[in-house]
Amino acid sequence: MLAITLLIIGVTSFITLVFFPIFMLKNEYGFTLSTLNDYYLGKTSITMDEAEQIAFTYLESLKSLNRNLAIKEIMEFEYNFYIIYFEEDTGIGAFEMLIWKTNAVNNMMMWHMGWITAGKITPEPGPNMMWNLKYGHMNRMMRWRYNNALTIDMPISEEEAKSIGQRYLNQYFPGSTIMETTKFYGYYTFDFGKDDKIYGMFSVNGYTGQVWYHSWHGAFINMREYEEHEEHEW
């Protein structure tokens, strides 16, 4: 039984990893990024300025469906740029996206499938896909699991989630502390670091307390934060 369960989880994770970017970008928001992504086709690396342009162009594409979204921050990591989109009226995080910095030639399968290529914007894997009760791929399934919950409040408070997260850091990243928190529908995402320097991030499920480390970023490099209602023209 355990072997069958692990096989199901593995197959589900693989299908989600491969097909979720297509599903989310076409069905959740009614917009495809093919034109935007094709603009950067052939580039081997992406700068912060280019990532910012991609992120805000994507935001503008969503305005006809949801004018309540804005960008909170763009973080540059070794392998990708990480973007938080949030709801302006509630201040709650909406969803997380990645823009890949370089072609992932060390992962030929993902590269040939066209997912991890320079300049490509995709939904972040992990909690953003599996735990997001409002904007995520698994929202309907997870809302059923959590009694159809779609609320800002979660059984595990932010302070409790921080305590869970700090215990995780004490075990796996000794000396590190939580530096910043973003609340999403269904989970919290924490930036953590040491000596005022960001090291990485992880999420805590607001219903189960499960911890999910974001292992796909690499080393932190830089970030840009944005004021509410900040306008960008490209």
C-alpha positions as CSV (number, residue, x, y, z in Angstrom):
1,M,0.0,0.0,0.0
2,L,2.8,2.4,0.9
3,A,4.5,1.7,-2.5
4,I,1.3,2.4,-4.3
5,T,0.7,5.6,-2.4
6,L,4.3,6.8,-3.1
7,L,3.8,6.0,-6.8
8,I,0.6,8.0,-7.0
9,I,2.3,11.0,-5.3
10,G,5.2,10.8,-7.6
11,V,3.1,10.6,-10.8
12,T,0.9,13.4,-9.6
13,S,3.9,15.6,-8.8
14,F,5.4,15.0,-12.2
15,I,2.2,15.8,-14.0
16,T,1.7,18.9,-12.0
17,L,5.3,20.1,-12.6
18,V,5.0,19.6,-16.3
19,F,1.5,20.7,-17.1
20,F,0.6,23.2,-14.4
21,P,2.2,26.2,-16.0
22,I,0.1,25.6,-19.2
23,F,-3.1,25.0,-17.1
24,M,-2.7,28.0,-14.9
25,L,-1.7,30.5,-17.5
26,K,-4.5,29.5,-19.9
27,N,-7.4,28.6,-17.6
28,E,-7.0,30.4,-14.3
29,Y,-6.4,33.8,-15.9
30,G,-7.6,33.3,-19.5
31,F,-4.3,34.5,-20.9
32,T,-1.3,32.8,-22.5
33,L,2.2,34.0,-22.2
34,S,3.4,32.6,-25.5
35,T,3.9,36.0,-27.1
36,L,5.7,37.5,-24.1
37,N,7.9,34.4,-23.7
38,D,8.7,34.2,-27.4
39,Y,10.0,37.8,-27.2
40,Y,12.9,36.5,-25.1
41,L,13.4,33.3,-27.2
42,G,17.1,32.8,-27.9
43,K,18.4,34.8,-25.0
44,T,20.8,32.9,-22.7
45,S,20.4,35.1,-19.6
46,I,17.9,37.6,-18.2
47,T,18.7,40.8,-16.2
48,M,16.7,42.2,-13.3
49,D,15.5,45.1,-15.6
50,E,14.2,42.5,-18.1
51,A,12.6,40.4,-15.4
52,E,10.9,43.5,-14.1
53,Q,9.5,44.2,-17.5
54,I,8.3,40.6,-17.9
55,A,6.6,40.7,-14.5
56,F,4.8,44.0,-15.0
57,T,3.8,43.0,-18.6
58,Y,2.2,39.9,-17.2
59,L,0.5,42.0,-14.5
60,E,-1.0,44.2,-17.1
61,S,-2.3,41.2,-19.0
62,L,-4.4,40.3,-15.9
63,K,-6.0,43.7,-15.4
64,S,-9.0,42.9,-17.7
65,L,-9.8,40.0,-15.3
66,N,-8.6,41.3,-12.0
67,R,-7.6,44.9,-11.4
68,N,-7.0,44.2,-7.7
69,L,-3.5,42.7,-8.3
70,A,-0.2,44.3,-7.8
71,I,3.5,43.3,-7.4
72,K,5.0,43.3,-3.9
73,E,8.6,42.4,-4.7
74,I,10.9,40.8,-7.2
75,M,13.8,38.8,-5.7
76,E,16.8,37.8,-7.8
77,F,18.3,34.4,-7.0
78,E,21.0,32.4,-8.6
79,Y,18.7,30.4,-10.9
80,N,15.6,32.6,-11.2
81,F,13.7,35.7,-10.3
82,Y,10.9,35.3,-7.7
83,I,7.8,37.6,-7.9
84,I,5.0,38.0,-5.4
85,Y,1.6,39.2,-6.7
86,F,-0.8,40.4,-4.0
87,E,-4.3,41.8,-3.6
88,E,-4.3,45.5,-3.1
89,D,-7.6,45.6,-1.1
90,T,-6.7,42.9,1.4
91,G,-2.9,43.0,1.3
92,I,-2.9,39.2,1.1
93,G,-0.5,37.5,-1.2
94,A,-2.3,36.2,-4.4
95,F,0.3,33.9,-6.0
96,E,4.0,33.5,-6.7
97,M,5.7,33.4,-10.1
98,L,9.2,32.6,-11.3
99,I,11.2,34.0,-14.2
100,W,14.1,31.8,-15.2
101,K,17.5,33.5,-15.5
102,T,19.3,31.1,-17.8
103,N,18.6,28.1,-19.9
104,A,18.6,25.0,-17.6
105,V,20.9,22.9,-19.8
106,N,21.9,20.9,-16.8
107,N,18.3,19.7,-16.7
108,M,17.8,18.7,-20.3
109,M,14.4,17.1,-19.9
110,M,12.8,20.3,-18.4
111,W,14.8,22.5,-20.9
112,H,13.5,20.5,-23.9
113,M,9.9,20.8,-22.6
114,G,10.4,24.5,-22.8
115,W,9.7,25.2,-19.1
116,I,13.1,26.2,-17.7
117,T,14.4,28.6,-20.4
118,A,15.7,32.1,-20.0
119,G,13.0,34.7,-19.7
120,K,10.2,32.3,-19.2
121,I,7.6,33.2,-16.6
122,T,5.9,30.3,-14.8
123,P,4.0,29.7,-11.7
124,E,6.3,28.8,-8.8
125,P,6.0,25.1,-7.9
126,G,5.4,23.8,-4.4
127,P,3.0,25.6,-2.1
128,N,1.9,28.1,-4.8
129,M,0.6,25.2,-6.8
130,M,-0.6,22.8,-4.1
131,W,-1.7,24.9,-1.1
132,N,-3.1,28.1,-2.6
133,L,-6.8,27.9,-1.9
134,K,-7.8,30.8,-4.2
135,Y,-5.4,31.1,-7.1
136,G,-3.6,27.7,-7.1
137,H,-3.9,24.7,-9.3
138,M,-5.2,22.5,-6.5
139,N,-7.5,25.1,-5.0
140,R,-10.8,23.2,-5.5
141,M,-9.3,20.0,-4.1
142,M,-7.6,21.6,-1.2
143,R,-10.7,23.7,-0.3
144,W,-12.7,20.5,-0.2
145,R,-10.1,19.0,2.1
146,Y,-10.2,22.0,4.4
147,N,-14.0,22.1,4.5
148,N,-14.4,24.5,1.6
149,A,-12.4,27.2,3.4
150,L,-11.6,30.4,1.6
151,T,-10.8,32.9,4.2
152,I,-7.9,35.2,5.2
153,D,-7.8,33.6,8.6
154,M,-6.3,30.1,9.0
155,P,-6.3,27.7,11.9
156,I,-2.6,28.2,12.3
157,S,-1.9,31.9,13.0
158,E,1.0,33.8,11.7
159,E,2.8,33.6,15.0
160,E,2.2,29.9,15.3
161,A,3.5,29.5,11.8
162,K,6.6,31.5,12.7
163,S,7.2,29.2,15.7
164,I,6.9,26.1,13.4
165,G,9.2,27.7,10.9
166,Q,11.8,28.7,13.5
167,R,12.0,25.2,14.8
168,Y,12.6,24.0,11.3
169,L,15.4,26.5,10.8
170,N,16.9,25.6,14.1
171,Q,17.1,22.0,12.9
172,Y,18.2,22.5,9.3
173,F,19.7,26.0,9.1
174,P,21.1,26.7,12.6
175,G,21.6,30.3,13.4
176,S,19.1,31.5,10.8
177,T,16.0,33.5,11.7
178,I,12.8,34.5,9.8
179,M,13.2,37.9,8.2
180,E,9.9,38.6,6.3
181,T,6.5,37.0,6.1
182,T,3.9,37.0,3.3
183,K,0.5,35.6,4.0
184,F,-1.3,33.7,1.2
185,Y,-4.7,31.9,1.0
186,G,-3.7,28.6,2.7
187,Y,-0.1,29.2,3.8
188,Y,2.6,31.6,4.8
189,T,5.9,32.1,3.0
190,F,8.9,33.2,5.0
191,D,12.2,34.7,3.9
192,F,15.0,33.7,6.3
193,G,18.6,34.5,6.7
194,K,21.5,35.3,9.0
195,D,23.2,38.5,10.0
196,D,20.6,40.5,8.0
197,K,21.4,38.6,4.8
198,I,18.7,36.6,3.1
199,Y,19.6,32.9,2.6
200,G,16.4,31.5,1.2
201,M,12.7,30.9,1.8
202,F,10.2,28.3,2.9
203,S,6.4,28.0,3.4
204,V,4.2,26.7,6.2
205,N,0.7,25.4,5.6
206,G,-1.8,27.3,7.5
207,Y,-4.0,24.2,8.1
208,T,-1.5,21.4,8.7
209,G,1.7,23.1,9.8
210,Q,3.7,21.3,7.1
211,V,6.9,23.0,6.1
212,W,8.0,23.2,2.4
213,Y,11.5,24.5,1.7
214,H,11.9,26.4,-1.7
215,S,14.9,24.5,-3.0
216,W,14.8,25.7,-6.6
217,H,16.2,29.3,-6.2
218,G,19.9,29.0,-5.4
219,A,21.7,31.8,-3.6
220,F,20.0,35.1,-3.0
221,I,21.5,38.1,-5.0
222,N,19.2,41.2,-4.9
223,M,15.6,42.4,-4.6
224,R,13.3,45.2,-5.6
225,E,10.3,46.2,-3.5
226,Y,7.3,48.2,-4.9
227,E,4.9,50.6,-3.4
228,E,1.2,50.1,-3.7
229,H,-0.3,51.5,-6.9
230,E,3.1,52.0,-8.4
231,E,2.7,52.4,-12.2
232,H,5.1,51.1,-14.8
233,E,5.1,51.8,-18.5
234,W,7.0,49.7,-21.0
